[in-house]
């Protein structure tokens, strides 16, 4: 009888621990989607200074240099083309549409967002490229 109680307690603890793990993975997935959406919206509204907060520390200088060159860009829309997501990393392909203040011609940019989960926060290493008109 005593062995049965111990077995039930151990089994109950294992079930509880596994459900906590699922909740944690779900929370990480939710955190990723929220971070990715906020970052992409900041990029879409050309709020590069705030978007920089999502960029990995070692990639911020390159990000700043690239976005300074985009100061006359006005993005009007974006579309997510693809998301490949694992537990601790993700790659997202985004297409932005917009125009330059200096030219009313429609332009498009593609951004490859490489996301990583580290220390309970998602950070991105983006690559942004303009498409020829």
N, CA, C and O atoms as a Tinker XYZ file with bonds, in Angstrom:
   532  protein
     1  N      0.808000   -1.182000    0.000000    73     2
     2  CA     0.000000    0.000000    0.000000    64     1     3
     3  C      0.865000    1.264000    0.000000    63     2     4     5
     4  O      0.591000    2.205000   -0.745000    81     3
     5  N      1.911000    1.284000    0.839000    73     3     6
     6  CA     2.815000    2.431000    0.916000    64     5     7
     7  C      3.548000    2.620000   -0.414000    63     6     8     9
     8  O      3.736000    3.755000   -0.852000    81     7
     9  N      3.957000    1.549000   -1.052000    73     7    10
    10  CA     4.650000    1.621000   -2.336000    64     9    11
    11  C      3.726000    2.225000   -3.389000    63    10    12    13
    12  O      4.157000    3.028000   -4.216000    81    11
    13  N      2.467000    1.838000   -3.353000    73    11    14
    14  CA     1.493000    2.357000   -4.319000    64    13    15
    15  C      1.352000    3.889000   -4.168000    63    14    16    17
    16  O      1.280000    4.602000   -5.169000    81    15
    17  N      1.312000    4.388000   -2.935000    73    15    18
    18  CA     1.199000    5.837000   -2.713000    64    17    19
    19  C      2.430000    6.570000   -3.237000    63    18    20    21
    20  O      2.316000    7.618000   -3.874000    81    19
    21  N      3.591000    6.017000   -2.967000    73    19    22
    22  CA     4.827000    6.635000   -3.443000    64    21    23
    23  C      4.829000    6.649000   -4.974000    63    22    24    25
    24  O      5.201000    7.650000   -5.585000    81    23
    25  N      4.419000    5.551000   -5.586000    73    23    26
    26  CA     4.372000    5.474000   -7.049000    64    25    27
    27  C      3.406000    6.512000   -7.612000    63    26    28    29
    28  O      3.708000    7.155000   -8.617000    81    27
    29  N      2.257000    6.680000   -6.979000    73    27    30
    30  CA     1.268000    7.656000   -7.447000    64    29    31
    31  C      1.797000    9.084000   -7.307000    63    30    32    33
    32  O      1.559000    9.921000   -8.177000    81    31
    33  N      2.516000    9.366000   -6.211000    73    31    34
    34  CA     3.098000   10.694000   -6.032000    64    33    35
    35  C      4.157000   10.975000   -7.095000    63    34    36    37
    36  O      4.201000   12.071000   -7.655000    81    35
    37  N      5.001000    9.998000   -7.372000    73    35    38
    38  CA     6.030000   10.157000   -8.396000    64    37    39
    39  C      5.390000   10.360000   -9.760000    63    38    40    41
    40  O      5.806000   11.240000  -10.514000    81    39
    41  N      4.385000    9.560000  -10.084000    73    39    42
    42  CA     3.687000    9.683000  -11.363000    64    41    43
    43  C      2.996000   11.041000  -11.468000    63    42    44    45
    44  O      3.059000   11.691000  -12.511000    81    43
    45  N      2.343000   11.465000  -10.402000    73    43    46
    46  CA     1.678000   12.778000  -10.397000    64    45    47
    47  C      2.682000   13.906000  -10.597000    63    46    48    49
    48  O      2.406000   14.865000  -11.318000    81    47
    49  N      3.830000   13.797000   -9.970000    73    47    50
    50  CA     4.877000   14.811000  -10.137000    64    49    51
    51  C      5.403000   14.851000  -11.560000    63    50    52    53
    52  O      5.673000   15.927000  -12.094000    81    51
    53  N      5.551000   13.685000  -12.178000    73    51    54
    54  CA     6.024000   13.627000  -13.570000    64    53    55
    55  C      5.010000   14.253000  -14.516000    63    54    56    57
    56  O      5.386000   14.978000  -15.437000    81    55
    57  N      3.742000   13.981000  -14.300000    73    55    58
    58  CA     2.691000   14.570000  -15.144000    64    57    59
    59  C      2.677000   16.081000  -14.974000    63    58    60    61
    60  O      2.575000   16.812000  -15.960000    81    59
    61  N      2.776000   16.555000  -13.752000    73    59    62
    62  CA     2.782000   18.006000  -13.505000    64    61    63
    63  C      3.997000   18.655000  -14.151000    63    62    64    65
    64  O      3.877000   19.715000  -14.766000    81    63
    65  N      5.162000   18.035000  -14.022000    73    63    66
    66  CA     6.380000   18.589000  -14.622000    64    65    67
    67  C      6.279000   18.637000  -16.134000    63    66    68    69
    68  O      6.718000   19.610000  -16.747000    81    67
    69  N      5.714000   17.616000  -16.746000    73    67    70
    70  CA     5.593000   17.617000  -18.200000    64    69    71
    71  C      4.607000   18.673000  -18.663000    63    70    72    73
    72  O      4.804000   19.265000  -19.724000    81    71
    73  N      3.558000   18.924000  -17.905000    73    71    74
    74  CA     2.608000   19.968000  -18.293000    64    73    75
    75  C      3.233000   21.349000  -18.134000    63    74    76    77
    76  O      2.917000   22.251000  -18.910000    81    75
    77  N      4.111000   21.539000  -17.151000    73    75    78
    78  CA     4.806000   22.813000  -17.011000    64    77    79
    79  C      5.723000   23.030000  -18.206000    63    78    80    81
    80  O      5.836000   24.149000  -18.706000    81    79
    81  N      6.373000   21.977000  -18.664000    73    79    82
    82  CA     7.238000   22.079000  -19.845000    64    81    83
    83  C      6.454000   22.502000  -21.060000    63    82    84    85
    84  O      6.940000   23.320000  -21.841000    81    83
    85  N      5.258000   21.978000  -21.252000    73    83    86
    86  CA     4.422000   22.357000  -22.391000    64    85    87
    87  C      4.014000   23.814000  -22.281000    63    86    88    89
    88  O      4.023000   24.545000  -23.271000    81    87
    89  N      3.662000   24.231000  -21.091000    73    87    90
    90  CA     3.278000   25.628000  -20.905000    64    89    91
    91  C      4.461000   26.531000  -21.200000    63    90    92    93
    92  O      4.296000   27.597000  -21.793000    81    91
    93  N      5.652000   26.118000  -20.793000    73    91    94
    94  CA     6.842000   26.912000  -21.036000    64    93    95
    95  C      7.106000   27.039000  -22.530000    63    94    96    97
    96  O      7.428000   28.126000  -23.011000    81    95
    97  N      6.974000   25.939000  -23.271000    73    95    98
    98  CA     7.170000   25.990000  -24.720000    64    97    99
    99  C      6.109000   26.869000  -25.354000    63    98   100   101
   100  O      6.404000   27.624000  -26.281000    81    99
   101  N      4.893000   26.783000  -24.875000    73    99   102
   102  CA     3.813000   27.612000  -25.393000    64   101   103
   103  C      4.115000   29.082000  -25.119000    63   102   104   105
   104  O      3.902000   29.932000  -25.984000    81   103
   105  N      4.611000   29.386000  -23.920000    73   103   106
   106  CA     4.971000   30.759000  -23.572000    64   105   107
   107  C      6.098000   31.266000  -24.472000    63   106   108   109
   108  O      6.066000   32.413000  -24.916000    81   107
   109  N      7.097000   30.416000  -24.746000    73   107   110
   110  CA     8.202000   30.803000  -25.622000    64   109   111
   111  C      7.689000   31.088000  -27.026000    63   110   112   113
   112  O      8.126000   32.046000  -27.665000    81   111
   113  N      6.770000   30.267000  -27.509000    73   111   114
   114  CA     6.203000   30.469000  -28.834000    64   113   115
   115  C      5.405000   31.768000  -28.888000    63   114   116   117
   116  O      5.490000   32.513000  -29.864000    81   115
   117  N      4.634000   32.037000  -27.844000    73   115   118
   118  CA     3.871000   33.285000  -27.769000    64   117   119
   119  C      4.824000   34.474000  -27.712000    63   118   120   121
   120  O      4.607000   35.475000  -28.394000    81   119
   121  N      5.881000   34.370000  -26.900000    73   119   122
   122  CA     6.877000   35.439000  -26.814000    64   121   123
   123  C      7.509000   35.703000  -28.172000    63   122   124   125
   124  O      7.705000   36.857000  -28.555000    81   123
   125  N      7.832000   34.628000  -28.908000    73   123   126
   126  CA     8.426000   34.800000  -30.240000    64   125   127
   127  C      7.480000   35.569000  -31.147000    63   126   128   129
   128  O      7.871000   36.564000  -31.757000    81   127
   129  N      6.232000   35.111000  -31.240000    73   127   130
   130  CA     5.287000   35.746000  -32.154000    64   129   131
   131  C      5.029000   37.210000  -31.782000    63   130   132   133
   132  O      4.898000   38.059000  -32.663000    81   131
   133  N      4.955000   37.503000  -30.487000    73   131   134
   134  CA     4.764000   38.885000  -30.054000    64   133   135
   135  C      5.983000   39.742000  -30.388000    63   134   136   137
   136  O      5.837000   40.859000  -30.883000    81   135
   137  N      7.182000   39.226000  -30.121000    73   135   138
   138  CA     8.409000   39.972000  -30.417000    64   137   139
   139  C      8.555000   40.201000  -31.911000    63   138   140   141
   140  O      8.880000   41.305000  -32.349000    81   139
   141  N      8.314000   39.162000  -32.687000    73   139   142
   142  CA     8.443000   39.277000  -34.137000    64   141   143
   143  C      7.438000   40.281000  -34.695000    63   142   144   145
   144  O      7.782000   41.086000  -35.560000    81   143
   145  N      6.221000   40.240000  -34.214000    73   143   146
   146  CA     5.191000   41.159000  -34.697000    64   145   147
   147  C      5.528000   42.604000  -34.317000    63   146   148   149
   148  O      5.407000   43.503000  -35.150000    81   147
   149  N      5.949000   42.837000  -33.075000    73   147   150
   150  CA     6.286000   44.198000  -32.642000    64   149   151
   151  C      7.461000   44.745000  -33.442000    63   150   152   153
   152  O      7.426000   45.884000  -33.907000    81   151
   153  N      8.507000   43.929000  -33.601000    73   151   154
   154  CA     9.672000   44.359000  -34.369000    64   153   155
   155  C      9.274000   44.696000  -35.808000    63   154   156   157
   156  O      9.656000   45.746000  -36.325000    81   155
   157  N      8.517000   43.818000  -36.453000    73   155   158
   158  CA     8.127000   44.027000  -37.848000    64   157   159
   159  C      7.239000   45.264000  -37.996000    63   158   160   161
   160  O      7.375000   46.007000  -38.968000    81   159
   161  N      6.342000   45.490000  -37.054000    73   159   162
   162  CA     5.521000   46.706000  -37.094000    64   161   163
   163  C      6.372000   47.966000  -36.914000    63   162   164   165
   164  O      6.131000   48.979000  -37.572000    81   163
   165  N      7.354000   47.905000  -36.035000    73   163   166
   166  CA     8.252000   49.049000  -35.870000    64   165   167
   167  C      9.032000   49.309000  -37.158000    63   166   168   169
   168  O      9.223000   50.463000  -37.543000    81   167
   169  N      9.478000   48.261000  -37.815000    73   167   170
   170  CA    10.161000   48.420000  -39.103000    64   169   171
   171  C      9.201000   49.002000  -40.132000    63   170   172   173
   172  O      9.574000   49.908000  -40.877000    81   171
   173  N      7.995000   48.507000  -40.184000    73   171   174
   174  CA     7.006000   48.958000  -41.161000    64   173   175
   175  C      6.733000   50.456000  -40.993000    63   174   176   177
   176  O      6.549000   51.162000  -41.984000    81   175
   177  N      6.704000   50.948000  -39.754000    73   175   178
   178  CA     6.467000   52.366000  -39.501000    64   177   179
   179  C      7.777000   53.150000  -39.387000    63   178   180   181
   180  O      7.792000   54.275000  -38.887000    81   179
   181  N      8.870000   52.551000  -39.851000    73   179   182
   182  CA    10.219000   53.127000  -39.879000    64   181   183
   183  C     10.639000   53.731000  -38.536000    63   182   184   185
   184  O     11.298000   54.770000  -38.490000    81   183
   185  N     10.256000   53.077000  -37.466000    73   183   186
   186  CA    10.696000   53.463000  -36.127000    64   185   187
   187  C     11.926000   52.610000  -35.798000    63   186   188   189
   188  O     11.902000   51.745000  -34.923000    81   187
   189  N     13.005000   52.897000  -36.544000    73   187   190
   190  CA    14.202000   52.069000  -36.464000    64   189   191
   191  C     14.875000   52.136000  -35.098000    63   190   192   193
   192  O     15.480000   51.157000  -34.661000    81   191
   193  N     14.779000   53.272000  -34.420000    73   191   194
   194  CA    15.398000   53.385000  -33.089000    64   193   195
   195  C     14.778000   52.399000  -32.104000    63   194   196   197
   196  O     15.496000   51.762000  -31.334000    81   195
   197  N     13.471000   52.269000  -32.120000    73   195   198
   198  CA    12.809000   51.318000  -31.215000    64   197   199
   199  C     12.978000   49.882000  -31.708000    63   198   200   201
   200  O     13.114000   48.969000  -30.893000    81   199
   201  N     12.970000   49.664000  -33.018000    73   199   202
   202  CA    13.180000   48.318000  -33.564000    64   201   203
   203  C     14.561000   47.794000  -33.168000    63   202   204   205
   204  O     14.745000   46.590000  -32.987000    81   203
   205  N     15.512000   48.689000  -33.036000    73   203   206
   206  CA    16.890000   48.331000  -32.661000    64   205   207
   207  C     16.940000   47.583000  -31.325000    63   206   208   209
   208  O     17.848000   46.784000  -31.097000    81   207
   209  N     15.977000   47.835000  -30.451000    73   207   210
   210  CA    15.948000   47.156000  -29.152000    64   209   211
   211  C     15.749000   45.649000  -29.281000    63   210   212   213
   212  O     16.102000   44.904000  -28.367000    81   211
   213  N     15.194000   45.188000  -30.391000    73   211   214
   214  CA    14.986000   43.761000  -30.613000    64   213   215
   215  C     16.196000   43.088000  -31.260000    63   214   216   217
   216  O     16.286000   41.861000  -31.294000    81   215
   217  N     17.120000   43.891000  -31.770000    73   215   218
   218  CA    18.280000   43.372000  -32.492000    64   217   219
   219  C     19.335000   42.877000  -31.500000    63   218   220   221
   220  O     19.572000   43.502000  -30.467000    81   219
   221  N     19.960000   41.748000  -31.829000    73   219   222
   222  CA    21.021000   41.191000  -30.980000    64   221   223
   223  C     22.113000   42.241000  -30.780000    63   222   224   225
   224  O     22.440000   42.986000  -31.704000    81   223
   225  N     22.666000   42.297000  -29.591000    73   223   226
   226  CA    23.636000   43.341000  -29.227000    64   225   227
   227  C     24.793000   43.422000  -30.222000    63   226   228   229
   228  O     25.219000   44.519000  -30.582000    81   227
   229  N     25.300000   42.284000  -30.666000    73   227   230
   230  CA    26.447000   42.300000  -31.575000    64   229   231
   231  C     26.075000   42.679000  -33.009000    63   230   232   233
   232  O     26.964000   42.813000  -33.851000    81   231
   233  N     24.808000   42.853000  -33.303000    73   231   234
   234  CA    24.371000   43.230000  -34.650000    64   233   235
   235  C     23.775000   44.638000  -34.690000    63   234   236   237
   236  O     23.343000   45.089000  -35.751000    81   235
   237  N     23.744000   45.331000  -33.567000    73   235   238
   238  CA    23.083000   46.645000  -33.511000    64   237   239
   239  C     23.803000   47.721000  -34.313000    63   238   240   241
   240  O     23.151000   48.548000  -34.951000    81   239
   241  N     25.117000   47.728000  -34.294000    73   239   242
   242  CA    25.838000   48.750000  -35.053000    64   241   243
   243  C     25.579000   48.611000  -36.554000    63   242   244   245
   244  O     25.335000   49.608000  -37.234000    81   243
   245  N     25.632000   47.397000  -37.067000    73   243   246
   246  CA    25.354000   47.165000  -38.485000    64   245   247
   247  C     23.906000   47.522000  -38.816000    63   246   248   249
   248  O     23.630000   48.083000  -39.877000    81   247
   249  N     22.986000   47.200000  -37.916000    73   247   250
   250  CA    21.584000   47.543000  -38.106000    64   249   251
   251  C     21.422000   49.063000  -38.170000    63   250   252   253
   252  O     20.726000   49.582000  -39.043000    81   251
   253  N     22.062000   49.764000  -37.250000    73   251   254
   254  CA    21.985000   51.227000  -37.233000    64   253   255
   255  C     22.525000   51.811000  -38.540000    63   254   256   257
   256  O     21.897000   52.686000  -39.135000    81   255
   257  N     23.682000   51.331000  -38.983000    73   255   258
   258  CA    24.265000   51.834000  -40.223000    64   257   259
   259  C     23.334000   51.609000  -41.403000    63   258   260   261
   260  O     23.181000   52.482000  -42.257000    81   259
   261  N     22.714000   50.439000  -41.449000    73   259   262
   262  CA    21.806000   50.123000  -42.566000    64   261   263
   263  C     20.544000   50.978000  -42.514000    63   262   264   265
   264  O     20.089000   51.456000  -43.553000    81   263
   265  N     19.981000   51.178000  -41.357000    73   263   266
   266  CA    18.727000   51.927000  -41.276000    64   265   267
   267  C     18.937000   53.435000  -41.419000    63   266   268   269
   268  O     18.020000   54.134000  -41.850000    81   267
   269  N     20.116000   53.955000  -41.071000    73   267   270
   270  CA    20.394000   55.373000  -41.304000    64   269   271
   271  C     20.304000   55.666000  -42.801000    63   270   272   273
   272  O     19.841000   56.733000  -43.203000    81   271
   273  N     20.744000   54.722000  -43.613000    73   271   274
   274  CA    20.678000   54.887000  -45.071000    64   273   275
   275  C     19.238000   54.852000  -45.588000    63   274   276   277
   276  O     18.984000   55.215000  -46.737000    81   275
   277  N     18.305000   54.421000  -44.755000    73   275   278
   278  CA    16.899000   54.319000  -45.159000    64   277   279
   279  C     16.046000   55.463000  -44.618000    63   278   280   281
   280  O     14.821000   55.351000  -44.593000    81   279
   281  N     16.653000   56.538000  -44.193000    73   279   282
   282  CA    15.910000   57.582000  -43.498000    64   281   283
   283  C     14.802000   58.224000  -44.331000    63   282   284   285
   284  O     13.876000   58.802000  -43.762000    81   283
   285  N     14.869000   58.140000  -45.667000    73   283   286
   286  CA    13.800000   58.738000  -46.470000    64   285   287
   287  C     12.791000   57.699000  -46.971000    63   286   288   289
   288  O     11.996000   57.978000  -47.869000    81   287
   289  N     12.831000   56.512000  -46.387000    73   287   290
   290  CA    11.908000   55.432000  -46.768000    64   289   291
   291  C     10.603000   55.564000  -45.979000    63   290   292   293
   292  O     10.602000   55.906000  -44.797000    81   291
   293  N      9.510000   55.287000  -46.658000    73   291   294
   294  CA     8.200000   55.192000  -46.013000    64   293   295
   295  C      7.593000   53.865000  -46.454000    63   294   296   297
   296  O      7.156000   53.728000  -47.597000    81   295
   297  N      7.567000   52.892000  -45.553000    73   295   298
   298  CA     6.941000   51.616000  -45.873000    64   297   299
   299  C      5.432000   51.768000  -45.737000    63   298   300   301
   300  O      4.946000   52.370000  -44.779000    81   299
   301  N      4.707000   51.232000  -46.679000    73   299   302
   302  CA     3.254000   51.335000  -46.655000    64   301   303
   303  C      2.583000   50.016000  -46.271000    63   302   304   305
   304  O      1.414000   49.996000  -45.887000    81   303
   305  N      3.326000   48.926000  -46.377000    73   303   306
   306  CA     2.742000   47.616000  -46.067000    64   305   307
   307  C      3.859000   46.587000  -45.920000    63   306   308   309
   308  O      5.002000   46.826000  -46.311000    81   307
   309  N      3.510000   45.453000  -45.357000    73   307   310
   310  CA     4.430000   44.312000  -45.327000    64   309   311
   311  C      3.628000   43.023000  -45.400000    63   310   312   313
   312  O      2.437000   42.986000  -45.093000    81   311
   313  N      4.308000   41.982000  -45.811000    73   311   314
   314  CA     3.699000   40.648000  -45.861000    64   313   315
   315  C      4.729000   39.639000  -45.400000    63   314   316   317
   316  O      5.875000   39.651000  -45.850000    81   315
   317  N      4.314000   38.772000  -44.502000    73   315   318
   318  CA     5.194000   37.691000  -44.061000    64   317   319
   319  C      5.083000   36.565000  -45.080000    63   318   320   321
   320  O      4.001000   36.035000  -45.331000    81   319
   321  N      6.219000   36.212000  -45.657000    73   319   322
   322  CA     6.251000   35.193000  -46.694000    64   321   323
   323  C      6.422000   33.785000  -46.122000    63   322   324   325
   324  O      5.859000   32.820000  -46.638000    81   323
   325  N      7.207000   33.686000  -45.049000    73   323   326
   326  CA     7.522000   32.360000  -44.511000    64   325   327
   327  C      8.015000   32.492000  -43.075000    63   326   328   329
   328  O      8.699000   33.453000  -42.724000    81   327
   329  N      7.654000   31.504000  -42.248000    73   327   330
   330  CA     8.167000   31.410000  -40.880000    64   329   331
   331  C      8.621000   29.968000  -40.651000    63   330   332   333
   332  O      7.844000   29.027000  -40.806000    81   331
   333  N      9.883000   29.815000  -40.283000    73   331   334
   334  CA    10.420000   28.518000  -39.869000    64   333   335
   335  C     10.816000   28.675000  -38.412000    63   334   336   337
   336  O     11.742000   29.420000  -38.091000    81   335
   337  N     10.117000   27.972000  -37.529000    73   335   338
   338  CA    10.270000   28.177000  -36.097000    64   337   339
   339  C     10.636000   26.870000  -35.403000    63   338   340   341
   340  O     10.001000   25.839000  -35.630000    81   339
   341  N     11.662000   26.917000  -34.557000    73   339   342
   342  CA    12.003000   25.796000  -33.680000    64   341   343
   343  C     11.857000   26.291000  -32.245000    63   342   344   345
   344  O     11.344000   27.387000  -32.015000    81   343
   345  N     12.298000   25.501000  -31.295000    73   343   346
   346  CA    12.149000   25.886000  -29.889000    64   345   347
   347  C     12.950000   27.132000  -29.528000    63   346   348   349
   348  O     12.484000   27.968000  -28.753000    81   347
   349  N     14.157000   27.260000  -30.089000    73   347   350
   350  CA    15.035000   28.352000  -29.664000    64   349   351
   351  C     15.518000   29.234000  -30.813000    63   350   352   353
   352  O     16.348000   30.117000  -30.599000    81   351
   353  N     15.017000   29.013000  -32.016000    73   351   354
   354  CA    15.400000   29.865000  -33.139000    64   353   355
   355  C     14.281000   29.891000  -34.171000    63   354   356   357
   356  O     13.407000   29.024000  -34.196000    81   355
   357  N     14.335000   30.902000  -35.011000    73   355   358
   358  CA    13.331000   31.029000  -36.062000    64   357   359
   359  C     13.899000   31.884000  -37.186000    63   358   360   361
   360  O     14.764000   32.732000  -36.967000    81   359
   361  N     13.399000   31.646000  -38.381000    73   359   362
   362  CA    13.727000   32.482000  -39.529000    64   361   363
   363  C     12.416000   32.942000  -40.148000    63   362   364   365
   364  O     11.517000   32.140000  -40.401000    81   363
   365  N     12.323000   34.239000  -40.385000    73   363   366
   366  CA    11.109000   34.828000  -40.953000    64   365   367
   367  C     11.508000   35.637000  -42.176000    63   366   368   369
   368  O     12.453000   36.424000  -42.130000    81   367
   369  N     10.783000   35.436000  -43.268000    73   367   370
   370  CA    10.990000   36.224000  -44.478000    64   369   371
   371  C      9.843000   37.215000  -44.604000    63   370   372   373
   372  O      8.675000   36.826000  -44.637000    81   371
   373  N     10.186000   38.510000  -44.676000    73   371   374
   374  CA     9.194000   39.583000  -44.736000    64   373   375
   375  C      9.454000   40.417000  -45.979000    63   374   376   377
   376  O     10.602000   40.717000  -46.308000    81   375
   377  N      8.382000   40.789000  -46.668000    73   375   378
   378  CA     8.458000   41.703000  -47.816000    64   377   379
   379  C      7.793000   43.016000  -47.418000    63   378   380   381
   380  O      6.632000   43.033000  -47.011000    81   379
   381  N      8.536000   44.116000  -47.539000    73   379   382
   382  CA     8.009000   45.446000  -47.266000    64   381   383
   383  C      7.796000   46.169000  -48.592000    63   382   384   385
   384  O      8.587000   46.017000  -49.523000    81   383
   385  N      6.740000   46.945000  -48.672000    73   383   386
   386  CA     6.462000   47.780000  -49.835000    64   385   387
   387  C      6.443000   49.227000  -49.359000    63   386   388   389
   388  O      5.952000   49.514000  -48.268000    81   387
   389  N      6.972000   50.138000  -50.170000    73   387   390
   390  CA     6.975000   51.539000  -49.781000    64   389   391
   391  C      7.482000   52.440000  -50.884000    63   390   392   393
   392  O      7.437000   52.092000  -52.064000    81   391
   393  N      7.965000   53.601000  -50.486000    73   391   394
   394  CA     8.503000   54.569000  -51.427000    64   393   395
   395  C      9.499000   55.452000  -50.688000    63   394   396   397
   396  O      9.513000   55.499000  -49.458000    81   395
   397  N     10.320000   56.140000  -51.444000    73   395   398
   398  CA    11.258000   57.113000  -50.884000    64   397   399
   399  C     10.626000   58.497000  -50.978000    63   398   400   401
   400  O      9.887000   58.780000  -51.922000    81   399
   401  N     10.907000   59.345000  -50.023000    73   399   402
   402  CA    10.406000   60.718000  -50.071000    64   401   403
   403  C     10.900000   61.427000  -51.318000    63   402   404   405
   404  O     10.204000   62.278000  -51.873000    81   403
   405  N     12.098000   61.078000  -51.757000    73   403   406
   406  CA    12.713000   61.722000  -52.910000    64   405   407
   407  C     12.188000   61.208000  -54.254000    63   406   408   409
   408  O     12.494000   61.783000  -55.298000    81   407
   409  N     11.392000   60.120000  -54.232000    73   407   410
   410  CA    10.886000   59.545000  -55.475000    64   409   411
   411  C      9.577000   58.812000  -55.191000    63   410   412   413
   412  O      9.523000   57.963000  -54.301000    81   411
   413  N      8.525000   59.134000  -55.941000    73   411   414
   414  CA     7.225000   58.500000  -55.681000    64   413   415
   415  C      7.082000   57.104000  -56.304000    63   414   416   417
   416  O      5.963000   56.610000  -56.440000    81   415
   417  N      8.169000   56.475000  -56.677000    73   415   418
   418  CA     8.136000   55.147000  -57.280000    64   417   419
   419  C      8.023000   54.084000  -56.180000    63   418   420   421
   420  O      8.719000   54.153000  -55.168000    81   419
   421  N      7.154000   53.116000  -56.386000    73   419   422
   422  CA     6.982000   52.033000  -55.413000    64   421   423
   423  C      8.232000   51.155000  -55.407000    63   422   424   425
   424  O      8.735000   50.754000  -56.456000    81   423
   425  N      8.712000   50.871000  -54.215000    73   423   426
   426  CA     9.878000   49.999000  -54.049000    64   425   427
   427  C      9.522000   48.876000  -53.090000    63   426   428   429
   428  O      8.540000   48.952000  -52.353000    81   427
   429  N     10.337000   47.840000  -53.116000    73   427   430
   430  CA    10.127000   46.750000  -52.159000    64   429   431
   431  C     11.459000   46.317000  -51.575000    63   430   432   433
   432  O     12.509000   46.380000  -52.213000    81   431
   433  N     11.364000   45.879000  -50.340000    73   431   434
   434  CA    12.508000   45.372000  -49.605000    64   433   435
   435  C     12.155000   43.988000  -49.085000    63   434   436   437
   436  O     11.007000   43.721000  -48.731000    81   435
   437  N     13.140000   43.122000  -49.043000    73   435   438
   438  CA    12.948000   41.841000  -48.366000    64   437   439
   439  C     13.840000   41.851000  -47.126000    63   438   440   441
   440  O     14.952000   42.378000  -47.129000    81   439
   441  N     13.311000   41.255000  -46.082000    73   439   442
   442  CA    14.071000   41.150000  -44.837000    64   441   443
   443  C     14.058000   39.704000  -44.390000    63   442   444   445
   444  O     13.005000   39.077000  -44.282000    81   443
   445  N     15.236000   39.193000  -44.136000    73   443   446
   446  CA    15.361000   37.866000  -43.544000    64   445   447
   447  C     15.690000   38.077000  -42.077000    63   446   448   449
   448  O     16.756000   38.590000  -41.734000    81   447
   449  N     14.775000   37.680000  -41.224000    73   447   450
   450  CA    14.925000   37.847000  -39.779000    64   449   451
   451  C     15.368000   36.516000  -39.179000    63   450   452   453
   452  O     14.646000   35.522000  -39.252000    81   451
   453  N     16.556000   36.507000  -38.590000    73   451   454
   454  CA    17.051000   35.320000  -37.889000    64   453   455
   455  C     16.892000   35.574000  -36.399000    63   454   456   457
   456  O     17.598000   36.404000  -35.826000    81   455
   457  N     15.961000   34.857000  -35.769000    73   455   458
   458  CA    15.630000   35.048000  -34.364000    64   457   459
   459  C     16.278000   33.962000  -33.515000    63   458   460   461
   460  O     16.391000   32.812000  -33.939000    81   459
   461  N     16.703000   34.341000  -32.308000    73   459   462
   462  CA    17.261000   33.386000  -31.338000    64   461   463
   463  C     16.692000   33.678000  -29.957000    63   462   464   465
   464  O     16.502000   34.832000  -29.572000    81   463
   465  N     16.427000   32.613000  -29.228000    73   463   466
   466  CA    15.979000   32.730000  -27.840000    64   465   467
   467  C     17.185000   32.538000  -26.945000    63   466   468   469
   468  O     17.829000   31.489000  -26.974000    81   467
   469  N     17.490000   33.550000  -26.150000    73   467   470
   470  CA    18.604000   33.470000  -25.201000    64   469   471
   471  C     18.214000   34.255000  -23.954000    63   470   472   473
   472  O     17.706000   35.373000  -24.048000    81   471
   473  N     18.450000   33.676000  -22.809000    73   471   474
   474  CA    18.149000   34.320000  -21.528000    64   473   475
   475  C     16.704000   34.806000  -21.478000    63   474   476   477
   476  O     16.418000   35.910000  -21.016000    81   475
   477  N     15.802000   33.955000  -21.963000    73   475   478
   478  CA    14.356000   34.182000  -21.904000    64   477   479
   479  C     13.902000   35.413000  -22.703000    63   478   480   481
   480  O     12.885000   36.025000  -22.376000    81   479
   481  N     14.663000   35.774000  -23.757000    73   479   482
   482  CA    14.273000   36.887000  -24.632000    64   481   483
   483  C     14.638000   36.526000  -26.075000    63   482   484   485
   484  O     15.681000   35.928000  -26.337000    81   483
   485  N     13.760000   36.902000  -26.998000    73   483   486
   486  CA    14.011000   36.683000  -28.425000    64   485   487
   487  C     14.708000   37.911000  -29.003000    63   486   488   489
   488  O     14.257000   39.039000  -28.806000    81   487
   489  N     15.826000   37.683000  -29.726000    73   487   490
   490  CA    16.523000   38.763000  -30.419000    64   489   491
   491  C     16.664000   38.386000  -31.886000    63   490   492   493
   492  O     16.627000   37.211000  -32.252000    81   491
   493  N     16.826000   39.409000  -32.715000    73   491   494
   494  CA    16.863000   39.202000  -34.166000    64   493   495
   495  C     18.182000   39.697000  -34.746000    63   494   496   497
   496  O     18.782000   40.651000  -34.252000    81   495
   497  N     18.613000   39.024000  -35.802000    73   495   498
   498  CA    19.718000   39.451000  -36.646000    64   497   499
   499  C     19.131000   39.609000  -38.052000    63   498   500   501
   500  O     19.042000   38.638000  -38.803000    81   499
   501  N     18.731000   40.834000  -38.403000    73   499   502
   502  CA    18.042000   41.026000  -39.675000    64   501   503
   503  C     18.987000   41.305000  -40.840000    63   502   504   505
   504  O     20.074000   41.856000  -40.667000    81   503
   505  N     18.543000   40.910000  -42.027000    73   503   506
   506  CA    19.215000   41.253000  -43.271000    64   505   507
   507  C     18.159000   41.886000  -44.163000    63   506   508   509
   508  O     17.190000   41.234000  -44.551000    81   507
   509  N     18.353000   43.167000  -44.486000    73   507   510
   510  CA    17.360000   43.919000  -45.265000    64   509   511
   511  C     17.973000   44.276000  -46.618000    63   510   512   513
   512  O     19.064000   44.841000  -46.688000    81   511
   513  N     17.251000   43.936000  -47.697000    73   511   514
   514  CA    17.744000   44.209000  -49.049000    64   513   515
   515  C     16.664000   44.853000  -49.890000    63   514   516   517
   516  O     15.504000   44.443000  -49.862000    81   515
   517  N     17.068000   45.881000  -50.649000    73   515   518
   518  CA    16.148000   46.537000  -51.560000    64   517   519
   519  C     16.100000   45.758000  -52.871000    63   518   520   521
   520  O     17.127000   45.279000  -53.351000    81   519
   521  N     14.918000   45.633000  -53.442000    73   519   522
   522  CA    14.744000   45.002000  -54.746000    64   521   523
   523  C     14.807000   46.072000  -55.814000    63   522   524   525
   524  O     14.334000   47.189000  -55.609000    81   523
   525  N     15.383000   45.739000  -56.939000    73   523   526
   526  CA    15.434000   46.686000  -58.060000    64   525   527
   527  C     14.017000   46.960000  -58.556000    63   526   528   529
   528  O     13.197000   46.045000  -58.618000    81   527
   529  N     13.719000   48.227000  -58.914000    73   527   530
   530  CA    12.365000   48.553000  -59.391000    64   529   531
   531  C     12.015000   47.891000  -60.722000    63   530   532
   532  O     10.912000   48.079000  -61.234000    81   531
